[in-house]
């Protein structure tokens, strides 16, 4: 008689693709090589050269493998934000526009997308109403780069000009004003409408510039970014006043000792005041807690009031 082996009919089910598991396995394989490299570009080259990286394409396109963008959700949040804006609930509007940006699809290479451009432009208006001018300027730049409609882009440059004047940066305000005038010419509006708009804009610019001049003009200095900005933002009470001569991350209030029965340990070299900082060291490993993922930058792990979304996924944000 013929024996039928049921095991032959059972196809082994492949586990669904998990991006997190994939990254964990890939990092295990790259660990030793990554520890030898400090340059980010070289680390990326190492990771991308692995066979797993080369074969990842088909998997990440599976439906649940990646936190997808959603144009419908983006539109819904933007419309709710518009309603909150009309009701003068600007803080709520900012939150809703942020959600709209998070779900807005865009080209991952060109970073262009109409939904992203509209949401960023609207959030810039809400930031302006809240007198958060630097954030408003950042969002205007995002909206322009994302492909905001050319026939209305002059409105963004006008807002940027106002923000720069409020910040007392006359030179940058002048550049934004010039961009607004040029954009009006290319707006498609009728000639008489363009002329009236340009004249009104010029009068408003002169009045605002005069007000800014009376309040004092600030020099257009480059604002620090990255680690330089982080250091400036650290409060004085969280700094080490007198660093250790051999251990820069430690205070000179401590000394490292070794005793056979105790091993290596730290002792006080002098009286230590309550609340005095003894060590400041960058963490070897860091990650974002799930409850903070929407307001923390993935790169510098800083809290940001104006998160910028990842172009490919909805669960990652950046501060700039």
Steps between C-alpha positions, in 0.01 A plus 500: 500500500597855448590692815414865478729726695298800620824681586572534130181693453571747775678804366713677751343838565741786471490748785372844401771755440582720801707811436611514864622138496675560169689800641595310815643208301681730260660696783618178663686408183646850456586561866875433486550703182288791626702522824813568293345787305407846627406662168125477431547458124731201554253342742221537245725342236563200728130443567396543137767257376350205688297242310197559726497868404518419130209257529271720711316672212210256448436466874463866592234537234274253680188662637574483875881507489527879519295769678337635186399852412128563457382788283140474620604525867729790413215686330261432789748634758573805285129580469455461876801727545339759273188495718706540818689789336175675408388459862827666617612172663850531365670247729249235399541601136877447527448148639255413223721642225792303645294181468411602145870536419577165662257312275562708186656297215800648322773397260774343718776641277369839392304547827213646299134441575195723473344375826825566689533847345145601598533369856837670556370829360195489725709414805726797426192726517407357839856545628491860380182562698675353805799734442724198446671666207803272462277192479276679250800574278613136512156382392487754217830363369361145522183604316696671221739205462206255497341663197248753632286629207689770309193721456471542880860473615531877531281476812765287669778745415290787639457305825871422508579869453276588796664232716849623419397857583352385831835336574676825406691342211467772239730350237316169498167683498615692192591174325157353583334821377687476168392136465138602568509771232648258247243231592215749452617559142483125434173447688270510198298785649376782278748780440307766698454259792875423497584870498268581791630204697862604446433861604312394815775255585767766458316742728451229764868403478614861549273543805606169655868567430467842663345342810772236513763772459359696792512190718857429402645303213660166577797383300434208265718242670503133418313316772684199646371155412562141602739437789596868522135591564467217751794630703355851505167364621650315798425699818804621697407295804537183290860573405822393669672806645838339559572200275725218611854538353503141368128434447332791314153352554545504879532767767825552689295430815549126450796263488518146367660251740575130499505274804537119491189433709284762330634529148495823301271764645445874531552707813446867580812713473331791680164599642229462235209742506139375471398493133857539375560329163772234515478339154379606157529235231326430171305173502640207303151393397178699490148455370168682499226379732178423312301764691741774384552391140279775356694790654862380515758531221636159399851640440575724798221371734400857578140601568363716220183708482506488119587141399578432135381159377706225344434497122431125490345403835254662737658396832827694478556874542793740475563846643645651181 
